[in-house]
């Protein structure tokens, strides 16, 4: 991992900003359409998905696919309402209001059958060399999750 100061010093061009923005849009559309191959195509092969406050991690394309299959099975009607977004040469950070019905066990939490609402902040780190996202760092508020 490079020194974090290298990320702060990164220059951005209008074309790179547009490239990152378009990749995030592709990722989001694929997620909304439940297009797992399309979603995975926006990620580096060594991507990492992490629920920051719990310690849960999924690694690589296989891990990312497992994350989404488990999440979408648990909340088949999950919906994200974007409330804020920042795009820069380091990646994308988004905030959203999320709703979904808890239909299946997730992360060891038994299905409740209840419609839940929570907030999420997700950071998509940008890989400059591969021109893809290195995964997602997810932070939630209002969703009871087990800590590892």
C-alpha positions as CSV (number, residue, x, y, z in Angstrom):
1,X,0.0,0.0,0.0
2,X,1.3,3.4,-0.9
3,X,1.6,6.2,1.6
4,X,-1.8,7.7,2.2
5,X,-0.3,11.1,1.3
6,X,0.1,9.9,-2.2
7,X,-3.7,9.6,-2.5
8,X,-4.2,13.1,-1.2
9,X,-1.7,14.5,-3.7
10,X,-3.3,12.8,-6.7
11,X,-4.1,15.2,-9.5
12,X,-7.3,14.7,-11.3
13,X,-8.2,15.4,-14.9
14,X,-11.7,16.0,-16.3
15,X,-11.4,12.8,-18.3
16,X,-10.4,10.7,-15.3
17,X,-13.2,12.2,-13.2
18,X,-15.7,11.3,-16.0
19,X,-14.2,7.7,-16.2
20,X,-14.7,7.2,-12.5
21,X,-18.2,8.7,-12.6
22,X,-19.2,6.5,-15.5
23,X,-17.8,3.3,-13.8
24,X,-19.8,4.1,-10.7
25,X,-22.9,4.6,-12.8
26,X,-22.3,1.2,-14.5
27,X,-21.8,-0.4,-11.1
28,X,-25.0,1.2,-9.6
29,X,-27.2,0.3,-12.6
30,X,-25.9,-3.3,-12.6
31,X,-26.7,-3.5,-8.9
32,X,-30.2,-2.1,-9.4
33,X,-30.8,-4.6,-12.3
34,X,-29.4,-7.5,-10.2
35,X,-26.8,-8.0,-13.0
36,X,-24.0,-9.7,-11.0
37,X,-21.6,-10.2,-14.0
38,X,-22.0,-6.5,-14.9
39,X,-21.4,-5.4,-11.3
40,X,-18.3,-7.7,-11.0
41,X,-16.9,-6.2,-14.2
42,X,-16.5,-2.9,-12.4
43,X,-14.2,-4.4,-9.8
44,X,-10.5,-5.4,-9.7
45,X,-9.9,-9.2,-9.4
46,X,-8.4,-8.6,-5.9
47,X,-11.3,-6.4,-4.7
48,X,-12.3,-6.4,-1.1
49,X,-15.8,-5.8,0.4
50,X,-15.8,-4.8,4.0
51,X,-18.4,-4.0,6.6
52,X,-16.2,-1.6,8.5
53,X,-17.9,-1.7,11.9
54,X,-18.3,-5.5,12.1
55,X,-15.1,-6.8,10.5
56,X,-16.9,-8.9,7.9
57,X,-14.8,-9.2,4.7
58,X,-15.3,-10.8,1.3
59,X,-12.3,-11.0,-1.1
60,X,-11.9,-11.2,-4.8
61,X,-14.6,-11.5,-7.5
62,X,-15.9,-14.7,-5.8
63,X,-16.1,-12.9,-2.5
64,X,-17.9,-9.9,-4.0
65,X,-20.4,-12.2,-5.8
66,X,-21.0,-14.0,-2.5
67,X,-21.5,-10.7,-0.7
68,X,-24.2,-9.6,-3.2
69,X,-25.9,-13.0,-3.4
70,X,-26.2,-13.1,0.3
71,X,-27.3,-9.5,0.6
72,X,-29.9,-9.8,-2.2
73,X,-31.2,-13.0,-0.8
74,X,-31.6,-11.5,2.6
75,X,-33.2,-8.3,1.3
76,X,-34.7,-9.2,-2.2
77,X,-36.4,-5.8,-2.4
78,X,-33.5,-3.7,-1.2
79,X,-33.6,-0.1,-2.5
80,X,-31.0,2.6,-2.2
81,X,-32.0,6.3,-2.3
82,X,-28.8,8.3,-2.9
83,X,-28.6,11.3,-0.6
84,X,-25.0,12.4,-1.3
85,X,-22.0,11.6,-3.5
86,X,-18.4,12.7,-3.8
87,X,-16.3,11.7,-6.8
88,X,-12.5,12.3,-6.9
89,X,-9.3,10.8,-8.0
90,X,-9.3,8.5,-5.0
91,X,-12.7,7.0,-5.8
92,X,-16.4,7.5,-5.0
93,X,-18.1,8.1,-1.6
94,X,-21.8,7.8,-1.5
95,X,-24.5,8.1,1.2
96,X,-27.9,6.6,0.8
97,X,-31.1,5.8,2.6
98,X,-31.7,2.1,2.3
99,X,-34.9,0.1,2.7
100,X,-35.6,-3.6,2.4
101,X,-37.6,-6.5,3.8
102,X,-35.4,-9.0,5.8
103,X,-36.5,-12.2,4.1
104,X,-33.5,-14.5,4.8
105,X,-30.7,-14.8,7.4
106,X,-27.8,-12.5,6.8
107,X,-24.5,-12.5,8.6
108,X,-26.0,-14.8,11.2
109,X,-29.0,-12.5,11.9
110,X,-32.2,-14.5,11.5
111,X,-34.7,-13.2,9.0
112,X,-37.3,-11.1,10.7
113,X,-39.7,-10.6,7.8
114,X,-39.8,-6.9,8.8
115,X,-39.3,-4.0,6.4
116,X,-36.2,-2.2,7.6
117,X,-34.7,1.3,7.0
118,X,-31.1,2.3,7.5
119,X,-28.4,4.7,6.3
120,X,-25.3,3.6,4.5
121,X,-22.0,5.3,3.5
122,X,-20.0,3.4,0.9
123,X,-16.5,4.2,-0.2
124,X,-15.4,2.7,-3.6
125,X,-11.6,3.1,-3.8
126,X,-10.4,3.7,-7.3
127,X,-7.5,1.6,-8.7
128,X,-5.6,4.0,-11.0
129,X,-3.7,1.3,-12.8
130,X,-6.6,-1.2,-13.4
131,X,-9.2,1.6,-13.9
132,X,-11.7,-0.3,-11.7
133,X,-12.9,-0.1,-8.1
134,X,-11.0,-2.1,-5.5
135,X,-14.2,-3.0,-3.7
136,X,-16.4,-1.3,-1.2
137,X,-15.9,-0.1,2.4
138,X,-19.5,0.0,3.9
139,X,-20.6,1.8,7.0
140,X,-24.1,1.5,8.2
141,X,-26.3,3.2,10.8
142,X,-29.6,1.9,12.1
143,X,-29.1,-1.7,10.9
144,X,-28.3,-4.2,13.7
145,X,-25.3,-6.2,12.7
146,X,-23.2,-8.7,14.5
147,X,-19.6,-7.8,15.2
148,X,-16.9,-10.5,14.5
